[in-house]
Amino acid sequence: MSALAWDPADIGYDVDGATRRPHLVVLPGGEAGSRGGARITRRGRLALLTLVIVAVAALGLVGLRGAGAAEPPRTLSVQPGQTLSEIAASELPALSISDGIVAIQLANRLSTAQISAGQELVIPAS
């Protein structure tokens, strides 16, 4: 390990009368047999431990958010004369009608908006 030293006595005058600037000097030293690198103090270890605990707790809480019991999907039997837009408007009021239609189509793997009476449709959670 080495250190930098500055000696205020380095400030002086050159032969021509100009002020000399101080210089940094590398000094040999350090502990005999030191491993090199940084050493962590007790306070640093405590800070790192606290950081790890907070990170693990945060990851645990995020992971538990989706761990609740899954409720079964709602299904609906299509009545004669019902359209997909009517179903979307009544069953998914939080969405616009077009977004509700798309959500129902995706949940039921429908390629068109055609539905028939008696057909069972899965209504996605909005």
C-alpha positions, -999 to 999 in steps of 0.1 A, spaced: 0 0 0 13 35 -7 3 70 3 6 104 -12 22 131 9 24 169 5 51 188 23 43 225 28 81 230 28 81 222 -9 67 257 -15 97 279 -23 112 300 -49 131 289 -80 164 305 -90 146 330 -112 123 341 -83 92 324 -95 71 305 -69 75 268 -71 44 247 -70 42 219 -44 45 183 -57 28 152 -45 52 123 -36 43 86 -35 54 71 -2 60 34 3 42 19 32 12 1 44 9 -29 66 34 -57 61 17 -86 44 -14 -67 37 -39 -83 13 -45 -51 -6 -80 -38 -15 -105 -21 6 -114 -32 42 -149 -27 55 -155 -13 89 -181 -25 114 -204 3 103 -199 -6 67 -207 -43 73 -239 -32 92 -249 -9 64 -244 -37 38 -263 -62 60 -292 -38 63 -292 -32 26 -293 -69 19 -322 -75 44 -342 -46 28 -336 -60 -7 -346 -95 3 -377 -83 21 -387 -62 -9 -383 -91 -33 -403 -113 -10 -432 -88 -8 -432 -85 -46 -432 -123 -50 -461 -127 -25 -484 -103 -43 -493 -129 -70 -494 -158 -46 -531 -155 -36 -556 -181 -44 -567 -178 -80 -604 -173 -84 -621 -193 -112 -628 -174 -144 -663 -161 -148 -683 -177 -176 -714 -165 -194 -738 -183 -216 -747 -163 -247 -784 -156 -250 -803 -155 -283 -798 -120 -299 -769 -110 -277 -739 -94 -293 -703 -93 -282 -705 -55 -278 -735 -58 -255 -717 -84 -234 -686 -63 -232 -706 -32 -222 -725 -50 -194 -697 -73 -181 -667 -51 -184 -680 -15 -176 -645 -3 -166 -633 -8 -202 -644 9 -234 -666 -12 -255 -639 -19 -281 -613 -28 -254 -639 -50 -237 -646 -68 -270 -609 -74 -276 -604 -86 -240 -633 -112 -244 -619 -122 -278 -585 -128 -264 -598 -147 -233 -618 -170 -255 -594 -172 -285 -620 -158 -309 -608 -146 -343 -640 -127 -350 -668 -110 -332 -692 -137 -342 -708 -155 -313 -738 -178 -312 -766 -185 -287 -756 -210 -261 -719 -204 -265 -700 -203 -232 -677 -172 -230 -650 -166 -204 -652 -131 -190 -617 -118 -181 -611 -98 -149 -611 -61 -158 
